[in-house]
Amino acid sequence: MAQSVKIWFDPEADFLEVLFSDAPGYMRETDSDAIMERVDTQGNILGFSVLNVSQLSKQQPLYAQLVAGSEP
């Protein structure tokens, strides 16, 4: 089963967004200051965004846990 993913990078804002769905939702904090998750009202993951992409370490990956189904 194929699934589309929308990836958007804004170099001026230094912002990367990855969307798995265009469904309505809102941004929610993660345990990483650089990553926000986009969820629907039931807490299902719709995508995520990464702030200050160009400032990420080239030596280490950036980790965050996206938690589906959690209430705000």
PyMOL Python script that loads the backbone (N, CA, C, O; Angstrom):
from pymol import cmd

cmd.read_pdbstr("""\
ATOM      1  N   MET A   1       0.839  -1.179   0.000  1.00  0.00           N
ATOM      2  CA  MET A   1       0.000   0.000   0.000  1.00  0.00           C
ATOM      3  C   MET A   1       0.885   1.244   0.000  1.00  0.00           C
ATOM      4  O   MET A   1       1.713   1.407   0.897  1.00  0.00           O
ATOM      5  N   ALA A   2       0.729   2.103  -0.967  1.00  0.00           N
ATOM      6  CA  ALA A   2       1.521   3.331  -1.070  1.00  0.00           C
ATOM      7  C   ALA A   2       0.923   4.423  -0.191  1.00  0.00           C
ATOM      8  O   ALA A   2      -0.294   4.520  -0.033  1.00  0.00           O
ATOM      9  N   GLN A   3       1.799   5.235   0.373  1.00  0.00           N
ATOM     10  CA  GLN A   3       1.367   6.370   1.185  1.00  0.00           C
ATOM     11  C   GLN A   3       2.187   7.575   0.768  1.00  0.00           C
ATOM     12  O   GLN A   3       3.406   7.480   0.628  1.00  0.00           O
ATOM     13  N   SER A   4       1.536   8.696   0.571  1.00  0.00           N
ATOM     14  CA  SER A   4       2.224   9.922   0.192  1.00  0.00           C
ATOM     15  C   SER A   4       2.715  10.656   1.433  1.00  0.00           C
ATOM     16  O   SER A   4       2.087  10.624   2.492  1.00  0.00           O
ATOM     17  N   VAL A   5       3.853  11.317   1.270  1.00  0.00           N
ATOM     18  CA  VAL A   5       4.428  12.147   2.325  1.00  0.00           C
ATOM     19  C   VAL A   5       4.757  13.488   1.690  1.00  0.00           C
ATOM     20  O   VAL A   5       5.381  13.540   0.630  1.00  0.00           O
ATOM     21  N   LYS A   6       4.340  14.577   2.335  1.00  0.00           N
ATOM     22  CA  LYS A   6       4.648  15.916   1.851  1.00  0.00           C
ATOM     23  C   LYS A   6       5.798  16.471   2.688  1.00  0.00           C
ATOM     24  O   LYS A   6       5.728  16.494   3.917  1.00  0.00           O
ATOM     25  N   ILE A   7       6.859  16.918   2.010  1.00  0.00           N
ATOM     26  CA  ILE A   7       8.025  17.467   2.699  1.00  0.00           C
ATOM     27  C   ILE A   7       8.208  18.903   2.238  1.00  0.00           C
ATOM     28  O   ILE A   7       8.248  19.181   1.039  1.00  0.00           O
ATOM     29  N   TRP A   8       8.319  19.806   3.190  1.00  0.00           N
ATOM     30  CA  TRP A   8       8.455  21.224   2.894  1.00  0.00           C
ATOM     31  C   TRP A   8       9.648  21.774   3.656  1.00  0.00           C
ATOM     32  O   TRP A   8       9.750  21.594   4.870  1.00  0.00           O
ATOM     33  N   PHE A   9      10.556  22.448   2.944  1.00  0.00           N
ATOM     34  CA  PHE A   9      11.687  23.109   3.593  1.00  0.00           C
ATOM     35  C   PHE A   9      11.649  24.586   3.250  1.00  0.00           C
ATOM     36  O   PHE A   9      11.577  24.949   2.076  1.00  0.00           O
ATOM     37  N   ASP A  10      11.698  25.436   4.257  1.00  0.00           N
ATOM     38  CA  ASP A  10      11.742  26.879   4.081  1.00  0.00           C
ATOM     39  C   ASP A  10      13.129  27.343   4.508  1.00  0.00           C
ATOM     40  O   ASP A  10      13.388  27.465   5.706  1.00  0.00           O
ATOM     41  N   PRO A  11      14.040  27.608   3.546  1.00  0.00           N
ATOM     42  CA  PRO A  11      15.406  27.974   3.906  1.00  0.00           C
ATOM     43  C   PRO A  11      15.494  29.312   4.647  1.00  0.00           C
ATOM     44  O   PRO A  11      16.384  29.500   5.475  1.00  0.00           O
ATOM     45  N   GLU A  12      14.588  30.233   4.358  1.00  0.00           N
ATOM     46  CA  GLU A  12      14.615  31.531   5.031  1.00  0.00           C
ATOM     47  C   GLU A  12      14.284  31.396   6.517  1.00  0.00           C
ATOM     48  O   GLU A  12      14.890  32.061   7.358  1.00  0.00           O
ATOM     49  N   ALA A  13      13.326  30.539   6.830  1.00  0.00           N
ATOM     50  CA  ALA A  13      12.938  30.306   8.225  1.00  0.00           C
ATOM     51  C   ALA A  13      13.750  29.179   8.856  1.00  0.00           C
ATOM     52  O   ALA A  13      13.673  28.961  10.065  1.00  0.00           O
ATOM     53  N   ASP A  14      14.535  28.453   8.036  1.00  0.00           N
ATOM     54  CA  ASP A  14      15.328  27.318   8.502  1.00  0.00           C
ATOM     55  C   ASP A  14      14.429  26.277   9.171  1.00  0.00           C
ATOM     56  O   ASP A  14      14.679  25.839  10.294  1.00  0.00           O
ATOM     57  N   PHE A  15      13.384  25.898   8.450  1.00  0.00           N
ATOM     58  CA  PHE A  15      12.280  25.092   8.977  1.00  0.00           C
ATOM     59  C   PHE A  15      11.972  23.958   8.007  1.00  0.00           C
ATOM     60  O   PHE A  15      11.815  24.194   6.810  1.00  0.00           O
ATOM     61  N   LEU A  16      11.884  22.737   8.509  1.00  0.00           N
ATOM     62  CA  LEU A  16      11.530  21.559   7.717  1.00  0.00           C
ATOM     63  C   LEU A  16      10.235  20.976   8.274  1.00  0.00           C
ATOM     64  O   LEU A  16      10.093  20.809   9.485  1.00  0.00           O
ATOM     65  N   GLU A  17       9.290  20.666   7.384  1.00  0.00           N
ATOM     66  CA  GLU A  17       8.036  20.053   7.816  1.00  0.00           C
ATOM     67  C   GLU A  17       7.778  18.807   6.980  1.00  0.00           C
ATOM     68  O   GLU A  17       7.937  18.830   5.760  1.00  0.00           O
ATOM     69  N   VAL A  18       7.383  17.731   7.630  1.00  0.00           N
ATOM     70  CA  VAL A  18       7.029  16.476   6.974  1.00  0.00           C
ATOM     71  C   VAL A  18       5.597  16.146   7.385  1.00  0.00           C
ATOM     72  O   VAL A  18       5.299  16.012   8.572  1.00  0.00           O
ATOM     73  N   LEU A  19       4.709  16.014   6.390  1.00  0.00           N
ATOM     74  CA  LEU A  19       3.308  15.722   6.662  1.00  0.00           C
ATOM     75  C   LEU A  19       2.921  14.375   6.057  1.00  0.00           C
ATOM     76  O   LEU A  19       3.187  14.106   4.886  1.00  0.00           O
ATOM     77  N   PHE A  20       2.298  13.546   6.866  1.00  0.00           N
ATOM     78  CA  PHE A  20       1.792  12.252   6.426  1.00  0.00           C
ATOM     79  C   PHE A  20       0.338  12.360   5.985  1.00  0.00           C
ATOM     80  O   PHE A  20      -0.179  11.479   5.297  1.00  0.00           O
ATOM     81  N   SER A  21      -0.324  13.457   6.390  1.00  0.00           N
ATOM     82  CA  SER A  21      -1.734  13.672   6.089  1.00  0.00           C
ATOM     83  C   SER A  21      -2.014  15.172   6.064  1.00  0.00           C
ATOM     84  O   SER A  21      -1.371  15.946   6.773  1.00  0.00           O
ATOM     85  N   ASP A  22      -2.990  15.576   5.233  1.00  0.00           N
ATOM     86  CA  ASP A  22      -3.435  16.971   5.197  1.00  0.00           C
ATOM     87  C   ASP A  22      -4.636  17.202   6.116  1.00  0.00           C
ATOM     88  O   ASP A  22      -5.259  18.262   6.065  1.00  0.00           O
ATOM     89  N   ALA A  23      -4.958  16.231   6.940  1.00  0.00           N
ATOM     90  CA  ALA A  23      -6.096  16.350   7.859  1.00  0.00           C
ATOM     91  C   ALA A  23      -5.866  17.513   8.831  1.00  0.00           C
ATOM     92  O   ALA A  23      -4.720  17.849   9.130  1.00  0.00           O
ATOM     93  N   PRO A  24      -6.943  18.127   9.325  1.00  0.00           N
ATOM     94  CA  PRO A  24      -6.805  19.215  10.300  1.00  0.00           C
ATOM     95  C   PRO A  24      -6.105  18.723  11.570  1.00  0.00           C
ATOM     96  O   PRO A  24      -6.297  17.586  11.999  1.00  0.00           O
ATOM     97  N   GLY A  25      -5.307  19.584  12.149  1.00  0.00           N
ATOM     98  CA  GLY A  25      -4.597  19.215  13.363  1.00  0.00           C
ATOM     99  C   GLY A  25      -3.922  20.418  13.998  1.00  0.00           C
ATOM    100  O   GLY A  25      -4.151  21.559  13.595  1.00  0.00           O
ATOM    101  N   TYR A  26      -3.102  20.158  14.977  1.00  0.00           N
ATOM    102  CA  TYR A  26      -2.386  21.220  15.671  1.00  0.00           C
ATOM    103  C   TYR A  26      -0.989  20.730  16.033  1.00  0.00           C
ATOM    104  O   TYR A  26      -0.720  19.529  16.047  1.00  0.00           O
ATOM    105  N   MET A  27      -0.103  21.683  16.326  1.00  0.00           N
ATOM    106  CA  MET A  27       1.272  21.367  16.678  1.00  0.00           C
ATOM    107  C   MET A  27       1.359  21.119  18.188  1.00  0.00           C
ATOM    108  O   MET A  27       0.695  21.783  18.984  1.00  0.00           O
ATOM    109  N   ARG A  28       2.193  20.148  18.555  1.00  0.00           N
ATOM    110  CA  ARG A  28       2.368  19.786  19.962  1.00  0.00           C
ATOM    111  C   ARG A  28       3.861  19.596  20.220  1.00  0.00           C
ATOM    112  O   ARG A  28       4.578  19.064  19.373  1.00  0.00           O
ATOM    113  N   GLU A  29       4.324  20.030  21.385  1.00  0.00           N
ATOM    114  CA  GLU A  29       5.730  19.907  21.754  1.00  0.00           C
ATOM    115  C   GLU A  29       6.139  18.451  21.902  1.00  0.00           C
ATOM    116  O   GLU A  29       5.317  17.584  22.199  1.00  0.00           O
ATOM    117  N   THR A  30       7.431  18.197  21.688  1.00  0.00           N
ATOM    118  CA  THR A  30       8.018  16.880  21.956  1.00  0.00           C
ATOM    119  C   THR A  30       9.087  17.073  23.019  1.00  0.00           C
ATOM    120  O   THR A  30       9.230  18.167  23.564  1.00  0.00           O
ATOM    121  N   ASP A  31       9.832  16.028  23.317  1.00  0.00           N
ATOM    122  CA  ASP A  31      10.898  16.148  24.305  1.00  0.00           C
ATOM    123  C   ASP A  31      12.137  16.826  23.734  1.00  0.00           C
ATOM    124  O   ASP A  31      13.116  17.027  24.453  1.00  0.00           O
ATOM    125  N   SER A  32      12.108  17.182  22.448  1.00  0.00           N
ATOM    126  CA  SER A  32      13.200  17.922  21.806  1.00  0.00           C
ATOM    127  C   SER A  32      12.726  19.341  21.502  1.00  0.00           C
ATOM    128  O   SER A  32      11.639  19.525  20.956  1.00  0.00           O
ATOM    129  N   ASP A  33      13.529  20.340  21.849  1.00  0.00           N
ATOM    130  CA  ASP A  33      13.164  21.726  21.566  1.00  0.00           C
ATOM    131  C   ASP A  33      13.099  22.008  20.068  1.00  0.00           C
ATOM    132  O   ASP A  33      12.424  22.949  19.652  1.00  0.00           O
ATOM    133  N   ALA A  34      13.782  21.218  19.259  1.00  0.00           N
ATOM    134  CA  ALA A  34      13.847  21.449  17.816  1.00  0.00           C
ATOM    135  C   ALA A  34      12.703  20.793  17.049  1.00  0.00           C
ATOM    136  O   ALA A  34      12.500  21.107  15.876  1.00  0.00           O
ATOM    137  N   ILE A  35      11.954  19.892  17.676  1.00  0.00           N
ATOM    138  CA  ILE A  35      10.928  19.122  16.960  1.00  0.00           C
ATOM    139  C   ILE A  35       9.545  19.345  17.568  1.00  0.00           C
ATOM    140  O   ILE A  35       9.358  19.296  18.784  1.00  0.00           O
ATOM    141  N   MET A  36       8.590  19.593  16.682  1.00  0.00           N
ATOM    142  CA  MET A  36       7.180  19.668  17.072  1.00  0.00           C
ATOM    143  C   MET A  36       6.454  18.588  16.280  1.00  0.00           C
ATOM    144  O   MET A  36       6.812  18.312  15.135  1.00  0.00           O
ATOM    145  N   GLU A  37       5.439  17.978  16.880  1.00  0.00           N
ATOM    146  CA  GLU A  37       4.647  16.988  16.146  1.00  0.00           C
ATOM    147  C   GLU A  37       3.287  17.586  15.811  1.00  0.00           C
ATOM    148  O   GLU A  37       2.734  18.373  16.579  1.00  0.00           O
ATOM    149  N   ARG A  38       2.764  17.205  14.666  1.00  0.00           N
ATOM    150  CA  ARG A  38       1.431  17.633  14.255  1.00  0.00           C
ATOM    151  C   ARG A  38       0.500  16.450  14.475  1.00  0.00           C
ATOM    152  O   ARG A  38       0.739  15.354  13.967  1.00  0.00           O
ATOM    153  N   VAL A  39      -0.571  16.683  15.244  1.00  0.00           N
ATOM    154  CA  VAL A  39      -1.510  15.623  15.603  1.00  0.00           C
ATOM    155  C   VAL A  39      -2.942  16.071  15.344  1.00  0.00           C
ATOM    156  O   VAL A  39      -3.223  17.266  15.255  1.00  0.00           O
ATOM    157  N   ASP A  40      -3.854  15.091  15.222  1.00  0.00           N
ATOM    158  CA  ASP A  40      -5.272  15.420  15.111  1.00  0.00           C
ATOM    159  C   ASP A  40      -5.878  15.462  16.512  1.00  0.00           C
ATOM    160  O   ASP A  40      -5.153  15.327  17.498  1.00  0.00           O
ATOM    161  N   THR A  41      -7.185  15.645  16.615  1.00  0.00           N
ATOM    162  CA  THR A  41      -7.825  15.791  17.932  1.00  0.00           C
ATOM    163  C   THR A  41      -7.787  14.510  18.761  1.00  0.00           C
ATOM    164  O   THR A  41      -7.958  14.560  19.979  1.00  0.00           O
ATOM    165  N   GLN A  42      -7.563  13.353  18.110  1.00  0.00           N
ATOM    166  CA  GLN A  42      -7.431  12.088  18.834  1.00  0.00           C
ATOM    167  C   GLN A  42      -5.972  11.788  19.201  1.00  0.00           C
ATOM    168  O   GLN A  42      -5.688  10.786  19.856  1.00  0.00           O
ATOM    169  N   GLY A  43      -5.055  12.657  18.778  1.00  0.00           N
ATOM    170  CA  GLY A  43      -3.641  12.458  19.092  1.00  0.00           C
ATOM    171  C   GLY A  43      -2.892  11.628  18.073  1.00  0.00           C
ATOM    172  O   GLY A  43      -1.739  11.266  18.312  1.00  0.00           O
ATOM    173  N   ASN A  44      -3.509  11.312  16.939  1.00  0.00           N
ATOM    174  CA  ASN A  44      -2.832  10.556  15.884  1.00  0.00           C
ATOM    175  C   ASN A  44      -1.805  11.446  15.190  1.00  0.00           C
ATOM    176  O   ASN A  44      -2.085  12.612  14.914  1.00  0.00           O
ATOM    177  N   ILE A  45      -0.639  10.915  14.909  1.00  0.00           N
ATOM    178  CA  ILE A  45       0.438  11.671  14.284  1.00  0.00           C
ATOM    179  C   ILE A  45       0.099  11.984  12.827  1.00  0.00           C
ATOM    180  O   ILE A  45      -0.180  11.079  12.040  1.00  0.00           O
ATOM    181  N   LEU A  46       0.124  13.275  12.474  1.00  0.00           N
ATOM    182  CA  LEU A  46      -0.106  13.715  11.100  1.00  0.00           C
ATOM    183  C   LEU A  46       1.195  14.140  10.427  1.00  0.00           C
ATOM    184  O   LEU A  46       1.270  14.213   9.200  1.00  0.00           O
ATOM    185  N   GLY A  47       2.220  14.421  11.233  1.00  0.00           N
ATOM    186  CA  GLY A  47       3.502  14.857  10.703  1.00  0.00           C
ATOM    187  C   GLY A  47       4.363  15.443  11.802  1.00  0.00           C
ATOM    188  O   GLY A  47       4.051  15.326  12.987  1.00  0.00           O
ATOM    189  N   PHE A  48       5.456  16.078  11.388  1.00  0.00           N
ATOM    190  CA  PHE A  48       6.341  16.720  12.359  1.00  0.00           C
ATOM    191  C   PHE A  48       7.110  17.845  11.677  1.00  0.00           C
ATOM    192  O   PHE A  48       7.185  17.900  10.449  1.00  0.00           O
ATOM    193  N   SER A  49       7.675  18.735  12.476  1.00  0.00           N
ATOM    194  CA  SER A  49       8.491  19.820  11.955  1.00  0.00           C
ATOM    195  C   SER A  49       9.786  19.900  12.749  1.00  0.00           C
ATOM    196  O   SER A  49       9.850  19.522  13.918  1.00  0.00           O
ATOM    197  N   VAL A  50      10.821  20.406  12.072  1.00  0.00           N
ATOM    198  CA  VAL A  50      12.134  20.565  12.692  1.00  0.00           C
ATOM    199  C   VAL A  50      12.548  22.021  12.523  1.00  0.00           C
ATOM    200  O   VAL A  50      12.590  22.536  11.406  1.00  0.00           O
ATOM    201  N   LEU A  51      12.852  22.673  13.627  1.00  0.00           N
ATOM    202  CA  LEU A  51      13.281  24.069  13.624  1.00  0.00           C
ATOM    203  C   LEU A  51      14.806  24.162  13.576  1.00  0.00           C
ATOM    204  O   LEU A  51      15.499  23.268  14.062  1.00  0.00           O
ATOM    205  N   ASN A  52      15.324  25.235  12.996  1.00  0.00           N
ATOM    206  CA  ASN A  52      16.769  25.488  12.940  1.00  0.00           C
ATOM    207  C   ASN A  52      17.536  24.312  12.352  1.00  0.00           C
ATOM    208  O   ASN A  52      18.523  23.851  12.924  1.00  0.00           O
ATOM    209  N   VAL A  53      17.075  23.838  11.213  1.00  0.00           N
ATOM    210  CA  VAL A  53      17.655  22.659  10.568  1.00  0.00           C
ATOM    211  C   VAL A  53      19.150  22.832  10.300  1.00  0.00           C
ATOM    212  O   VAL A  53      19.925  21.903  10.525  1.00  0.00           O
ATOM    213  N   SER A  54      19.558  23.991   9.830  1.00  0.00           N
ATOM    214  CA  SER A  54      20.964  24.190   9.469  1.00  0.00           C
ATOM    215  C   SER A  54      21.895  24.181  10.676  1.00  0.00           C
ATOM    216  O   SER A  54      23.109  24.050  10.521  1.00  0.00           O
ATOM    217  N   GLN A  55      21.343  24.319  11.866  1.00  0.00           N
ATOM    218  CA  GLN A  55      22.164  24.355  13.068  1.00  0.00           C
ATOM    219  C   GLN A  55      22.274  22.998  13.762  1.00  0.00           C
ATOM    220  O   GLN A  55      22.907  22.886  14.812  1.00  0.00           O
ATOM    221  N   LEU A  56      21.660  21.970  13.177  1.00  0.00           N
ATOM    222  CA  LEU A  56      21.745  20.643  13.769  1.00  0.00           C
ATOM    223  C   LEU A  56      23.164  20.111  13.657  1.00  0.00           C
ATOM    224  O   LEU A  56      23.882  20.428  12.709  1.00  0.00           O
ATOM    225  N   SER A  57      23.554  19.323  14.602  1.00  0.00           N
ATOM    226  CA  SER A  57      24.889  18.724  14.596  1.00  0.00           C
ATOM    227  C   SER A  57      25.041  17.778  13.415  1.00  0.00           C
ATOM    228  O   SER A  57      24.162  16.962  13.136  1.00  0.00           O
ATOM    229  N   LYS A  58      26.152  17.898  12.736  1.00  0.00           N
ATOM    230  CA  LYS A  58      26.436  16.979  11.633  1.00  0.00           C
ATOM    231  C   LYS A  58      27.065  15.689  12.147  1.00  0.00           C
ATOM    232  O   LYS A  58      27.250  14.741  11.384  1.00  0.00           O
ATOM    233  N   GLN A  59      27.391  15.649  13.426  1.00  0.00           N
ATOM    234  CA  GLN A  59      28.053  14.495  14.021  1.00  0.00           C
ATOM    235  C   GLN A  59      27.074  13.534  14.702  1.00  0.00           C
ATOM    236  O   GLN A  59      27.383  12.356  14.883  1.00  0.00           O
ATOM    237  N   GLN A  60      25.893  14.038  15.079  1.00  0.00           N
ATOM    238  CA  GLN A  60      24.933  13.215  15.819  1.00  0.00           C
ATOM    239  C   GLN A  60      23.540  13.381  15.230  1.00  0.00           C
ATOM    240  O   GLN A  60      23.173  14.481  14.817  1.00  0.00           O
ATOM    241  N   PRO A  61      22.763  12.316  15.185  1.00  0.00           N
ATOM    242  CA  PRO A  61      21.379  12.453  14.729  1.00  0.00           C
ATOM    243  C   PRO A  61      20.535  13.162  15.791  1.00  0.00           C
ATOM    244  O   PRO A  61      20.886  13.182  16.971  1.00  0.00           O
ATOM    245  N   LEU A  62      19.443  13.729  15.360  1.00  0.00           N
ATOM    246  CA  LEU A  62      18.485  14.364  16.259  1.00  0.00           C
ATOM    247  C   LEU A  62      17.415  13.330  16.586  1.00  0.00           C
ATOM    248  O   LEU A  62      16.848  12.723  15.678  1.00  0.00           O
ATOM    249  N   TYR A  63      17.129  13.122  17.866  1.00  0.00           N
ATOM    250  CA  TYR A  63      16.139  12.128  18.287  1.00  0.00           C
ATOM    251  C   TYR A  63      14.947  12.800  18.946  1.00  0.00           C
ATOM    252  O   TYR A  63      15.099  13.768  19.692  1.00  0.00           O
ATOM    253  N   ALA A  64      13.768  12.283  18.669  1.00  0.00           N
ATOM    254  CA  ALA A  64      12.547  12.693  19.368  1.00  0.00           C
ATOM    255  C   ALA A  64      11.579  11.530  19.291  1.00  0.00           C
ATOM    256  O   ALA A  64      11.565  10.781  18.314  1.00  0.00           O
ATOM    257  N   GLN A  65      10.784  11.388  20.309  1.00  0.00           N
ATOM    258  CA  GLN A  65       9.773  10.337  20.329  1.00  0.00           C
ATOM    259  C   GLN A  65       8.430  10.975  20.011  1.00  0.00           C
ATOM    260  O   GLN A  65       7.960  11.842  20.747  1.00  0.00           O
ATOM    261  N   LEU A  66       7.808  10.543  18.907  1.00  0.00           N
ATOM    262  CA  LEU A  66       6.482  11.010  18.536  1.00  0.00           C
ATOM    263  C   LEU A  66       5.477  10.014  19.110  1.00  0.00           C
ATOM    264  O   LEU A  66       5.521   8.827  18.786  1.00  0.00           O
ATOM    265  N   VAL A  67       4.580  10.492  19.955  1.00  0.00           N
ATOM    266  CA  VAL A  67       3.684   9.602  20.698  1.00  0.00           C
ATOM    267  C   VAL A  67       2.258   9.752  20.170  1.00  0.00           C
ATOM    268  O   VAL A  67       1.612  10.775  20.393  1.00  0.00           O
ATOM    269  N   ALA A  68       1.782   8.741  19.480  1.00  0.00           N
ATOM    270  CA  ALA A  68       0.421   8.758  18.958  1.00  0.00           C
ATOM    271  C   ALA A  68      -0.580   8.478  20.062  1.00  0.00           C
ATOM    272  O   ALA A  68      -0.321   7.687  20.969  1.00  0.00           O
ATOM    273  N   GLY A  69      -1.732   9.138  19.973  1.00  0.00           N
ATOM    274  CA  GLY A  69      -2.838   8.858  20.875  1.00  0.00           C
ATOM    275  C   GLY A  69      -2.787   9.580  22.205  1.00  0.00           C
ATOM    276  O   GLY A  69      -3.694   9.416  23.021  1.00  0.00           O
ATOM    277  N   SER A  70      -1.760  10.371  22.449  1.00  0.00           N
ATOM    278  CA  SER A  70      -1.686  11.105  23.716  1.00  0.00           C
ATOM    279  C   SER A  70      -2.555  12.339  23.654  1.00  0.00           C
ATOM    280  O   SER A  70      -2.557  13.052  22.650  1.00  0.00           O
ATOM    281  N   GLU A  71      -3.275  12.591  24.692  1.00  0.00           N
ATOM    282  CA  GLU A  71      -4.104  13.787  24.774  1.00  0.00           C
ATOM    283  C   GLU A  71      -3.238  14.976  25.134  1.00  0.00           C
ATOM    284  O   GLU A  71      -2.218  14.811  25.803  1.00  0.00           O
ATOM    285  N   PRO A  72      -3.626  16.193  24.700  1.00  0.00           N
ATOM    286  CA  PRO A  72      -2.842  17.395  25.018  1.00  0.00           C
ATOM    287  C   PRO A  72      -2.826  17.692  26.498  1.00  0.00           C
ATOM    288  O   PRO A  72      -2.210  18.668  26.926  1.00  0.00           O
TER     289      PRO A  72
END
""", "prot")
cmd.dss("prot")
cmd.show_as("cartoon", "prot")
cmd.util.cbc("prot")
cmd.orient("prot")
